[in-house]
Amino acid sequence: MKLKYFLLFIATLILILFFGCSKNNHEDVNESDSTKINEISKIIFGKTDSLKWSNFFFTHPKFSLNDSSIFFASQMNRKPYRYSVNTEKLTELSNSEVSAGKFFIVDEQNLVFYSINRDESKRVESYKIIKLDLESLEEKTLFRSTDRITDFDFHKAEHVISIVHRDSLVIIPFSEKSKQKIIKYTIDRNTIVARTINSESRLKIFEDDYVTQIQHLDENRFVVTGAKTGTFFYYANSDSLFKIGDYSAFAISENCNLIAGLRHTDDGLKTQNTEIEIKSLNSIQTVLYSIKSERALENFSWSYNGEKLICNSSDGEIIIYNFTYFY
């Protein structure tokens, strides 16, 4: 009888070990596959598209969430416009003046933008955050002030708009889905300021340089650019920097997979040419593709699917670079 129980115990142990090893091997394969999926090994350039209208000077282009439209600001009349990729139709969206680049595509139905209105006769300026319905073109003022608004952002996860107003964080709910608890990261010279409604903390990044751009990737990582020193990963838990490249500005794709780093050459007065390096954030030592232009290019952003990089030239032309990726 003892032998029977002993053999049963051994058989059970063998089954547990067998299925345990099988499960571990399966998890290892999935982790390996996941790494391969996220890692882009090669980029093939497709073509360059160009949008130019003789009577307009457009800037700060951004794709819609399904990449079917492109939104940009006009420097001529300071109004927001939409260009339909399929119909090639150009539409003026609002009578309000726009602070160039300060607009966000919230969803396929709504746009929010920062408006500056000037009353020249009274020498008064008013500042607004406006919600625009893209179908009806109806506008709703979400926030109004006679004081300038800074650091205007839309937070998709929390469904709120955040601004810094009179040096305090203001949260503007956008819908019933809105959540109040956010941390907003802003720049104060060489320091990142982490603000909540009730508190403020500071992360000093550089000793002898100014932060010009930040993007928060996850709990620990930021991408930061210094005016003189280039672009870095900043690791908050270890207070350390790891250099990505000598860039004056950057754009990161929607899935935080790719970074386009911008580098200008100038004669001391104006930009002579532009170079953009595209790298995977998982492998920043390798340049996957390099774009060189004899013109000044600026205000880069990625399409929502990450397959297009869009910008404007210094003379108001909208330029779109198309890519195919290999993993």
Salt bridges, closest charged atoms under 4 A:
ASP49 OD1 - LYS47 NZ 3.63
GLU97 OE1 - ARG118 NH1 3.09
GLU125 OE2 - ARG118 NE 2.99
GLU125 OE1 - ARG148 NH2 3.86
ASP147 OD2 - ARG166 NE 2.55
ASP153 OD2 - LYS184 NZ 2.51
ASP167 OD1 - ARG195 NH2 2.92
ASP188 OD1 - ARG189 NE 3.36
ASP188 OD2 - ARG202 NH1 2.78
GLU200 OE1 - ARG195 NE 3.67
GLU200 OE2 - ARG202 NE 3.21
GLU207 OE1 - LYS204 NZ 3.35
ASP218 OD2 - ARG221 NE 3.04
ASP246 OD1 - LYS243 NZ 2.54
GLU254 OE2 - LYS156 NZ 2.14
GLU275 OE1 - ARG263 NH2 3.60
GLU277 OE2 - ARG263 NH2 2.66
ASP315 OD1 - ARG295 NH1 3.47
GLU317 OE1 - ARG295 NH1 2.84
